Amino acid sequence: MNPFEEKPIPINDGIDDWASIYPVSYSKQRIDPYTKLRIILSNCVEVGEILFKNIFLCNCTNNDLRREVSLLRRIEQQQQKHINWLKPIDETTLETTIGYEHLEVALTACLAQNEPDGYVKQVFEFSLIEDLDHLYRFSNLLDLDSQIPAQQLVQSYVDITPGRPAIAQHRFPFDSVRHSVDFTKADIATKLNILIAASCQQQTENYYMNVGNSYYNDLGRRLYLEIAMIEGDHAGQYRSLIDPNCTWLEKLLLHEYMECYLYHSFYNDEPDKAIREVWGRLFQQELSHLQKAVGLLMQYENKSFEQVIPNAVFPKLIKFDDTRNYVRTVLKEQVLLTADRERYAPIDTLPDDHDYFFYQDRVNHDIKTVASHNVVTSHMQKYNIDYRAEEKTNPVDAFADRTADNTQIARSPNKT
């Protein structure tokens, strides 16, 4: 599909009344895990769009243009509220958190498998096995505190198993920066993947840093704090991939195109009739936003959309599927990698004076204060083993022992 050839609804038809904005929530007992992932990802993207347009307004001096952006932002606000309020009142913060981490594993694996740029693909795979570990840590907390096995929430769609340990993910900020991608040369799939991944990671950090301090016990509060820091690092990696040479109106066009692509993907992959209608409605609204962005780009920069998106036909659509074998392969091959400025390197190749070891010593000098480790050891102390739900055993031999949390792999040289 080429969204520029579709006839959109009038943009003002996207303005809804309160009854339309407030949705009927899904049933947490009956919802398909992939439907829940689409809802969470949609919320992530809409939050990202609101924040993007807020920053746009701060960097624009033309009030006529600012008014046009404000109209788009208002409709995005309504969309975000409608999507976010699909979450039922009886779904706990931690149950939603399992959904966020399931999304990050499933989405990142999907993007990585279809990413044409080798450098960007490596960034995705690096984060993938770290998010896998976050799912494992929060799942242990859920079973420890609520006696709810996370597999009830994710079913058999993803393995709950250790990834690169969270304690090994604490790095000096200099190593969070990646080379930016030249959007004038990049494949449209690469540009879409970067924008989607950045929104997902940023909203995950936002969610954790806003709800984490309300968790009912100290261990959970500490885990949310730690993982929120890591999610911020991931978001920084993805955002540093975005081409800084794009103008604000070029970015606006790409953002609106990305939303059209996302909702068209969802509409074609959604089995739930009621939710499918939501995706169809949002797609129609975003087509009108895309047309508006096309007009603004021509009006203020005298550029056609083809100068920004030469091949306007959607690339392969996002489809959540079983990626467990792919994730296991990446985990086995890349568990020992760490960040080294703009690239990645095996932990045992870093010099002794590398910033990574300075930061580790400063932050983790007392392992008793590291919540991601304490959550798993607490589960082991109570139930003798950690909580897992695996189709196959973890491919990393160092994770075979379910009675001890390995805190050295990928963190200390020559310790695997």
MITIRO-478698 format. One record per residue (C-alpha): residue in three letters; x, y, z; residue number from 1. Coordinates in steps of 0.25 Angstrom, whole numbers. Layout:
N
["ALA" [X Y Z] NUM],
...
# end
This chain:
416
["MET" [0 0 0] 1],
["ASN" [4 14 -3] 2],
["PRO" [-3 23 8] 3],
["PHE" [0 36 -1] 4],
["GLU" [-10 30 -11] 5],
["GLU" [-21 27 -1] 6],
["LYS" [-33 37 1] 7],
["PRO" [-33 42 16] 8],
["ILE" [-44 47 24] 9],
["PRO" [-45 62 28] 10],
["ILE" [-35 65 39] 11],
["ASN" [-45 71 48] 12],
["ASP" [-53 58 47] 13],
["GLY" [-42 52 57] 14],
["ILE" [-47 61 68] 15],
["ASP" [-56 52 77] 16],
["ASP" [-65 55 89] 17],
["TRP" [-63 49 102] 18],
["ALA" [-72 37 100] 19],
["SER" [-64 33 88] 20],
["ILE" [-50 35 95] 21],
["TYR" [-53 26 107] 22],
["PRO" [-53 12 102] 23],
["VAL" [-58 -1 106] 24],
["SER" [-46 -8 113] 25],
["TYR" [-41 -22 109] 26],
["SER" [-42 -34 118] 27],
["LYS" [-29 -37 124] 28],
["GLN" [-33 -52 125] 29],
["ARG" [-37 -53 111] 30],
["ILE" [-28 -44 103] 31],
["ASP" [-18 -50 93] 32],
["PRO" [-4 -46 97] 33],
["TYR" [-1 -41 83] 34],
["THR" [-13 -32 84] 35],
["LYS" [-8 -26 97] 36],
["LEU" [5 -24 91] 37],
["ARG" [-1 -16 79] 38],
["ILE" [-9 -7 89] 39],
["ILE" [4 -5 98] 40],
["LEU" [12 -1 85] 41],
["SER" [1 8 80] 42],
["ASN" [1 15 93] 43],
["CYS" [16 16 93] 44],
["VAL" [16 22 79] 45],
["GLU" [5 32 82] 46],
["VAL" [12 37 95] 47],
["GLY" [24 39 86] 48],
["GLU" [16 47 76] 49],
["ILE" [11 56 87] 50],
["LEU" [25 58 92] 51],
["PHE" [31 60 78] 52],
["LYS" [20 71 75] 53],
["ASN" [22 78 88] 54],
["ILE" [37 79 85] 55],
["PHE" [34 84 71] 56],
["LEU" [26 95 77] 57],
["CYS" [38 99 85] 58],
["ASN" [46 100 73] 59],
["CYS" [37 107 64] 60],
["THR" [35 122 63] 61],
["ASN" [23 123 53] 62],
["ASN" [10 123 60] 63],
["ASP" [2 119 48] 64],
["LEU" [11 106 47] 65],
["ARG" [10 104 62] 66],
["ARG" [-5 104 61] 67],
["GLU" [-5 93 50] 68],
["VAL" [4 85 59] 69],
["SER" [-5 88 71] 70],
["LEU" [-17 82 64] 71],
["LEU" [-9 69 61] 72],
["ARG" [-4 68 75] 73],
["ARG" [-19 70 81] 74],
["ILE" [-24 58 72] 75],
["GLU" [-11 50 76] 76],
["GLN" [-15 53 91] 77],
["GLN" [-29 47 89] 78],
["GLN" [-24 35 82] 79],
["GLN" [-14 32 93] 80],
["LYS" [-24 33 104] 81],
["HIS" [-34 24 96] 82],
["ILE" [-23 14 94] 83],
["ASN" [-17 15 108] 84],
["TRP" [-31 14 115] 85],
["LEU" [-33 0 108] 86],
["LYS" [-25 -5 120] 87],
["PRO" [-35 -11 130] 88],
["ILE" [-36 -6 144] 89],
["ASP" [-33 -19 150] 90],
["GLU" [-19 -21 142] 91],
["THR" [-8 -18 152] 92],
["THR" [4 -9 149] 93],
["LEU" [13 -21 150] 94],
["GLU" [4 -29 140] 95],
["THR" [5 -18 131] 96],
["THR" [20 -17 132] 97],
["ILE" [21 -32 128] 98],
["GLY" [13 -27 115] 99],
["TYR" [24 -16 113] 100],
["GLU" [35 -25 114] 101],
["HIS" [28 -36 105] 102],
["LEU" [26 -25 95] 103],
["GLU" [41 -21 95] 104],
["VAL" [46 -35 93] 105],
["ALA" [35 -38 82] 106],
["LEU" [36 -25 75] 107],
["THR" [51 -24 75] 108],
["ALA" [53 -38 70] 109],
["CYS" [43 -34 59] 110],
["LEU" [50 -22 55] 111],
["ALA" [64 -28 56] 112],
["GLN" [60 -40 47] 113],
["ASN" [55 -30 36] 114],
["GLU" [65 -19 37] 115],
["PRO" [73 -17 24] 116],
["ASP" [84 -8 31] 117],
["GLY" [95 -17 38] 118],
["TYR" [99 -6 48] 119],
["VAL" [84 -4 52] 120],
["LYS" [82 -19 53] 121],
["GLN" [93 -20 63] 122],
["VAL" [88 -9 71] 123],
["PHE" [74 -16 72] 124],
["GLU" [80 -30 75] 125],
["PHE" [89 -24 86] 126],
["SER" [77 -18 93] 127],
["LEU" [68 -30 90] 128],
["ILE" [75 -40 100] 129],
["GLU" [76 -29 110] 130],
["ASP" [61 -27 110] 131],
["LEU" [59 -42 110] 132],
["ASP" [66 -42 124] 133],
["HIS" [57 -31 128] 134],
["LEU" [45 -40 125] 135],
["TYR" [52 -51 134] 136],
["ARG" [54 -41 146] 137],
["PHE" [40 -35 146] 138],
["SER" [34 -49 144] 139],
["ASN" [42 -54 157] 140],
["LEU" [36 -42 164] 141],
["LEU" [22 -45 160] 142],
["ASP" [23 -60 164] 143],
["LEU" [30 -56 177] 144],
["ASP" [20 -45 181] 145],
["SER" [7 -49 175] 146],
["GLN" [9 -64 172] 147],
["ILE" [5 -61 158] 148],
["PRO" [13 -69 147] 149],
["ALA" [16 -59 136] 150],
["GLN" [14 -70 126] 151],
["GLN" [-1 -68 129] 152],
["LEU" [0 -54 123] 153],
["VAL" [10 -57 111] 154],
["GLN" [5 -71 109] 155],
["SER" [15 -79 100] 156],
["TYR" [19 -67 91] 157],
["VAL" [32 -64 98] 158],
["ASP" [42 -71 107] 159],
["ILE" [44 -65 121] 160],
["THR" [59 -68 123] 161],
["PRO" [71 -61 127] 162],
["GLY" [78 -51 116] 163],
["ARG" [90 -43 118] 164],
["PRO" [88 -40 133] 165],
["ALA" [83 -26 136] 166],
["ILE" [95 -24 146] 167],
["ALA" [104 -25 133] 168],
["GLN" [96 -14 126] 169],
["HIS" [100 -3 135] 170],
["ARG" [110 5 126] 171],
["PHE" [117 18 125] 172],
["PRO" [108 29 118] 173],
["PHE" [119 31 107] 174],
["ASP" [115 16 102] 175],
["SER" [101 20 100] 176],
["VAL" [103 28 87] 177],
["ARG" [102 21 73] 178],
["HIS" [106 26 59] 179],
["SER" [94 34 53] 180],
["VAL" [88 28 41] 181],
["ASP" [87 36 28] 182],
["PHE" [72 37 25] 183],
["THR" [75 42 11] 184],
["LYS" [81 28 8] 185],
["ALA" [74 19 18] 186],
["ASP" [64 9 14] 187],
["ILE" [50 13 18] 188],
["ALA" [49 1 27] 189],
["THR" [61 5 34] 190],
["LYS" [55 19 37] 191],
["LEU" [42 13 42] 192],
["ASN" [49 3 50] 193],
["ILE" [57 13 57] 194],
["LEU" [45 22 60] 195],
["ILE" [37 11 65] 196],
["ALA" [48 5 74] 197],
["ALA" [51 19 80] 198],
["SER" [37 21 84] 199],
["CYS" [35 8 90] 200],
["GLN" [48 9 99] 201],
["GLN" [45 23 103] 202],
["GLN" [31 20 108] 203],
["THR" [36 8 115] 204],
["GLU" [45 17 123] 205],
["ASN" [34 27 125] 206],
["TYR" [25 17 130] 207],
["TYR" [35 11 140] 208],
["MET" [40 24 145] 209],
["ASN" [25 29 148] 210],
["VAL" [19 16 154] 211],
["GLY" [31 9 160] 212],
["ASN" [31 18 173] 213],
["SER" [17 14 175] 214],
["TYR" [20 -1 176] 215],
["TYR" [16 -7 190] 216],
["ASN" [29 -12 195] 217],
["ASP" [44 -8 195] 218],
["LEU" [49 -19 186] 219],
["GLY" [40 -16 175] 220],
["ARG" [42 -1 176] 221],
["ARG" [57 -3 174] 222],
["LEU" [55 -12 162] 223],
["TYR" [47 -2 155] 224],
["LEU" [57 9 158] 225],
["GLU" [69 0 153] 226],
["ILE" [61 -5 140] 227],
["ALA" [56 9 137] 228],
["MET" [71 14 137] 229],
["ILE" [74 3 127] 230],
["GLU" [62 6 118] 231],
["GLY" [67 20 117] 232],
["ASP" [80 16 112] 233],
["HIS" [73 7 102] 234],
["ALA" [65 19 98] 235],
["GLY" [77 28 96] 236],
["GLN" [84 17 87] 237],
["TYR" [72 17 78] 238],
["ARG" [70 32 78] 239],
["SER" [84 35 74] 240],
["LEU" [82 27 62] 241],
["ILE" [72 37 57] 242],
["ASP" [78 46 46] 243],
["PRO" [80 60 53] 244],
["ASN" [80 67 39] 245],
["CYS" [65 64 37] 246],
["THR" [57 77 38] 247],
["TRP" [46 78 47] 248],
["LEU" [36 77 36] 249],
["GLU" [43 65 30] 250],
["LYS" [42 58 43] 251],
["LEU" [28 61 44] 252],
["LEU" [25 55 31] 253],
["LEU" [33 42 35] 254],
["HIS" [26 41 48] 255],
["GLU" [12 42 42] 256],
["TYR" [16 32 31] 257],
["MET" [21 23 42] 258],
["GLU" [8 23 49] 259],
["CYS" [0 20 36] 260],
["TYR" [9 8 35] 261],
["LEU" [8 4 49] 262],
["TYR" [-8 4 49] 263],
["HIS" [-9 -2 35] 264],
["SER" [0 -14 40] 265],
["PHE" [-8 -15 53] 266],
["TYR" [-21 -15 45] 267],
["ASN" [-16 -27 36] 268],
["ASP" [-11 -35 48] 269],
["GLU" [-22 -33 58] 270],
["PRO" [-32 -45 61] 271],
["ASP" [-40 -37 71] 272],
["LYS" [-52 -30 64] 273],
["ALA" [-54 -19 73] 274],
["ILE" [-39 -15 74] 275],
["ARG" [-38 -17 59] 276],
["GLU" [-48 -6 57] 277],
["VAL" [-39 3 66] 278],
["TRP" [-27 1 57] 279],
["GLY" [-36 4 45] 280],
["ARG" [-41 17 51] 281],
["LEU" [-27 21 55] 282],
["PHE" [-21 18 41] 283],
["GLN" [-32 27 35] 284],
["GLN" [-28 38 45] 285],
["GLU" [-14 37 42] 286],
["LEU" [-16 37 27] 287],
["SER" [-21 51 29] 288],
["HIS" [-9 55 38] 289],
["LEU" [0 50 27] 290],
["GLN" [-7 58 17] 291],
["LYS" [-6 70 26] 292],
["ALA" [9 68 28] 293],
["VAL" [11 67 12] 294],
["GLY" [4 81 11] 295],
["LEU" [13 87 22] 296],
["LEU" [26 82 16] 297],
["MET" [22 88 3] 298],
["GLN" [17 101 8] 299],
["TYR" [29 104 18] 300],
["GLU" [40 97 11] 301],
["ASN" [36 95 -3] 302],
["LYS" [39 80 -3] 303],
["SER" [30 69 -8] 304],
["PHE" [28 57 1] 305],
["GLU" [36 49 -10] 306],
["GLN" [49 56 -6] 307],
["VAL" [48 50 8] 308],
["ILE" [41 37 5] 309],
["PRO" [45 33 -9] 310],
["ASN" [38 19 -9] 311],
["ALA" [25 22 -2] 312],
["VAL" [20 8 -3] 313],
["PHE" [20 1 11] 314],
["PRO" [31 -9 14] 315],
["LYS" [28 -22 20] 316],
["LEU" [17 -20 31] 317],
["ILE" [20 -23 45] 318],
["LYS" [14 -36 50] 319],
["PHE" [17 -42 63] 320],
["ASP" [21 -57 62] 321],
["ASP" [29 -67 69] 322],
["THR" [43 -62 70] 323],
["ARG" [48 -71 81] 324],
["ASN" [58 -79 72] 325],
["TYR" [64 -66 67] 326],
["VAL" [65 -60 81] 327],
["ARG" [72 -72 86] 328],
["THR" [82 -71 75] 329],
["VAL" [85 -57 77] 330],
["LEU" [86 -59 92] 331],
["LYS" [96 -71 90] 332],
["GLU" [105 -63 80] 333],
["GLN" [105 -49 87] 334],
["VAL" [103 -51 102] 335],
["LEU" [117 -47 104] 336],
["LEU" [117 -34 97] 337],
["THR" [117 -20 103] 338],
["ALA" [116 -6 98] 339],
["ASP" [129 1 94] 340],
["ARG" [126 15 89] 341],
["GLU" [119 14 76] 342],
["ARG" [120 -1 74] 343],
["TYR" [120 -14 82] 344],
["ALA" [131 -23 87] 345],
["PRO" [133 -36 95] 346],
["ILE" [135 -32 110] 347],
["ASP" [149 -39 111] 348],
["THR" [154 -30 100] 349],
["LEU" [152 -17 107] 350],
["PRO" [165 -11 114] 351],
["ASP" [165 -11 129] 352],
["ASP" [164 5 129] 353],
["HIS" [151 5 121] 354],
["ASP" [140 14 126] 355],
["TYR" [131 1 127] 356],
["PHE" [139 -4 139] 357],
["PHE" [139 9 146] 358],
["TYR" [124 11 145] 359],
["GLN" [122 -4 149] 360],
["ASP" [131 -2 161] 361],
["ARG" [124 11 165] 362],
["VAL" [110 7 163] 363],
["ASN" [111 -8 167] 364],
["HIS" [122 -8 177] 365],
["ASP" [112 -14 187] 366],
["ILE" [104 -25 180] 367],
["LYS" [94 -26 192] 368],
["THR" [88 -13 187] 369],
["VAL" [86 -18 172] 370],
["ALA" [71 -20 171] 371],
["SER" [71 -29 159] 372],
["HIS" [80 -39 166] 373],
["ASN" [72 -38 179] 374],
["VAL" [59 -41 172] 375],
["VAL" [64 -54 166] 376],
["THR" [72 -58 179] 377],
["SER" [59 -56 187] 378],
["HIS" [51 -65 178] 379],
["MET" [62 -75 179] 380],
["GLN" [62 -74 195] 381],
["LYS" [47 -76 195] 382],
["TYR" [45 -86 184] 383],
["ASN" [59 -92 183] 384],
["ILE" [60 -89 168] 385],
["ASP" [57 -77 160] 386],
["TYR" [44 -75 152] 387],
["ARG" [45 -78 137] 388],
["ALA" [36 -83 126] 389],
["GLU" [44 -88 114] 390],
["GLU" [41 -96 102] 391],
["LYS" [56 -101 101] 392],
["THR" [67 -99 112] 393],
["ASN" [75 -86 112] 394],
["PRO" [86 -87 101] 395],
["VAL" [96 -81 110] 396],
["ASP" [103 -92 119] 397],
["ALA" [105 -81 130] 398],
["PHE" [90 -80 132] 399],
["ALA" [88 -95 134] 400],
["ASP" [88 -94 149] 401],
["ARG" [75 -89 154] 402],
["THR" [79 -89 169] 403],
["ALA" [89 -77 166] 404],
["ASP" [88 -64 159] 405],
["ASN" [101 -62 150] 406],
["THR" [105 -48 152] 407],
["GLN" [119 -49 146] 408],
["ILE" [116 -53 131] 409],
["ALA" [117 -41 121] 410],
["ARG" [121 -33 133] 411],
["SER" [135 -37 137] 412],
["PRO" [147 -41 127] 413],
["ASN" [149 -56 126] 414],
["LYS" [137 -59 134] 415],
["THR" [127 -67 126] 416],
# end
